[in-house]
């Protein structure tokens, strides 16, 4: 089974970077959506629907939470913090169980 923590981290960081560099938030959203769908499909196969939905919620809350957090600590620190948190959750709940 594929490791999903790198997918989660890369899509959160990549989505922000694409949106920032292109000035088109919808392009960043596409990166986020592709990463989220890819990880979710893997999670369903490896840990079941309930845990997959929990991890998807962590991913989405991380994305949403990065905006108010950015006002306090800055954009990049915020994106890196929520990416690390969501990737850690993916590792603990789904990836580690694949070992």
C-alpha positions as CSV (number, residue, x, y, z in Angstrom):
1,X,0.0,0.0,0.0
2,X,1.3,3.5,-0.9
3,X,2.5,5.8,1.9
4,X,0.0,8.6,2.2
5,X,1.8,11.0,4.6
6,X,4.0,12.3,1.7
7,X,0.9,12.7,-0.5
8,X,-0.9,14.7,2.3
9,X,2.1,16.9,3.0
10,X,3.0,17.5,-0.7
11,X,-0.6,18.4,-1.7
12,X,-1.1,20.8,1.2
13,X,2.2,22.6,0.6
14,X,1.9,22.2,-3.2
15,X,-1.6,23.5,-3.2
16,X,-0.5,26.6,-1.3
17,X,2.5,27.1,-3.6
18,X,0.5,26.8,-6.8
19,X,-2.1,29.2,-5.6
20,X,0.5,31.7,-4.4
21,X,2.6,31.6,-7.5
22,X,-0.2,31.6,-10.1
23,X,-2.4,33.9,-8.2
24,X,-5.2,31.5,-9.0
25,X,-6.7,29.9,-5.9
26,X,-8.7,27.4,-8.0
27,X,-5.5,25.9,-9.3
28,X,-4.2,25.4,-5.8
29,X,-7.6,23.8,-5.0
30,X,-7.1,21.3,-7.8
31,X,-3.8,20.2,-6.2
32,X,-5.5,19.9,-2.8
33,X,-8.4,17.9,-4.3
34,X,-6.2,15.5,-6.2
35,X,-4.1,14.9,-3.2
36,X,-7.1,14.5,-0.9
37,X,-8.9,12.0,-3.3
38,X,-5.7,10.0,-3.8
39,X,-5.0,9.7,-0.1
40,X,-8.7,9.0,0.7
41,X,-8.9,6.1,-1.8
42,X,-5.7,4.6,-0.3
43,X,-7.1,5.1,3.3
44,X,-10.4,3.4,2.5
45,X,-8.4,0.3,1.2
46,X,-6.0,0.2,4.1
47,X,-8.0,1.3,7.2
48,X,-11.6,1.4,6.1
49,X,-14.2,4.1,5.5
50,X,-14.6,5.4,9.0
51,X,-10.9,6.1,9.6
52,X,-10.5,7.4,6.0
53,X,-13.3,9.9,6.7
54,X,-11.5,10.9,10.0
55,X,-8.2,11.4,8.1
56,X,-10.0,13.4,5.4
57,X,-11.5,15.6,8.0
58,X,-8.0,16.2,9.5
59,X,-6.8,17.1,6.0
60,X,-9.6,19.5,5.3
61,X,-9.5,21.1,8.8
62,X,-5.8,21.6,8.3
63,X,-6.4,23.4,5.1
64,X,-9.1,25.5,6.6
65,X,-7.2,26.1,9.8
66,X,-4.1,27.3,8.0
67,X,-5.8,30.5,7.0
68,X,-6.5,31.9,10.5
69,X,-3.2,30.4,11.8
70,X,-1.4,32.3,9.0
71,X,-2.6,35.6,10.5
72,X,-0.8,34.7,13.7
73,X,2.4,33.0,12.6
74,X,2.7,33.8,8.9
75,X,1.7,31.9,5.7
76,X,4.6,29.5,5.3
77,X,4.9,28.5,9.0
78,X,1.1,27.9,9.0
79,X,1.2,25.8,5.9
80,X,4.1,23.8,7.1
81,X,2.5,23.3,10.5
82,X,-0.8,22.0,9.3
83,X,0.9,19.9,6.6
84,X,3.1,18.2,9.3
85,X,0.1,17.6,11.5
86,X,-2.0,16.1,8.8
87,X,0.8,14.0,7.5
88,X,1.6,12.8,11.0
89,X,-2.0,11.7,11.4
90,X,-1.9,9.9,8.1
91,X,1.3,8.1,9.1
92,X,0.0,7.1,12.6
93,X,-3.5,6.0,11.5
94,X,-2.9,4.5,8.0
95,X,0.7,4.2,6.9
96,X,2.1,2.7,10.0
97,X,-0.5,-0.1,10.0
98,X,0.7,-1.0,6.5
99,X,4.1,-2.1,7.8
